[in-house]
């Protein structure tokens, strides 16, 4: 490997909009993110907000096959 051509890795603090801070290795100095594992609905277990049902497809499926599918 050639010397002095690779960027230097630094331990940086990544800040989320929810206020959580995570430590990562990166070549950038200041990193801000919109979602992290603390505030994302999938990781929090809030699956009710993940289903987008604009035409009643979920209800039609439940009526046809029941809740025990």
N, C-alpha and C positions, 0 to 999 in steps of 0.2 A: 504494500500500500504506500502511496505517496504521502509524505508528511505535509502538514499545514494546508491541506485542501478540504478536510472534513470539518463540518461545523462542530462546535463544542457543545456537549450536552450539559445541561444544568438542572438541578432539582428546583422546580418551580411550583408555586401554589396556583391551582386552577380554581377560580371562584365562580360559583353558580348564582343565578338570579334569586334563588331561594335562600341564599346565605351560607350554603355549605361550601367548605373548602376541601380540596383534595390535593395531594402531593403527587406529581408526576415528573419524569425526566423528559425534557424538551429542549429544543434549540431556540424557542421563542421565550421572551421575557414575561409578558403579561398576557394571560389567557383567561377569557371570560366565556362561559357557556350558558345556554338557555335552560337546558334540562340535565339533570343528573339522576343517579339511582335513588336519591332521597326524595325527589319531587316528581318523578315520572310515574304516571298512573299504573303502568304495567308492573313496575317493581314494588309499588305500594300495595298491590292487590286490589285496586279499584278497577275491576273489569267492567263496571256498568258504563263508564265513560268511553270504553273502547268500541262498543257496538254502535255503528252509525246505521240507523234504520230509517230511511226516508220514505219508503213505500210499503211498510208493513210486512216485509219479507220474513222477519224473525217470528212475528206473530202467526203468519201463514204457515211457517214450518212447524211451530209448536202445535197449531190446530190440527195439522195433517198427521204428525208423528207422535205428538204428546211430549211431555217433559222427560220421559224415561228413554229417550232415544239413545 
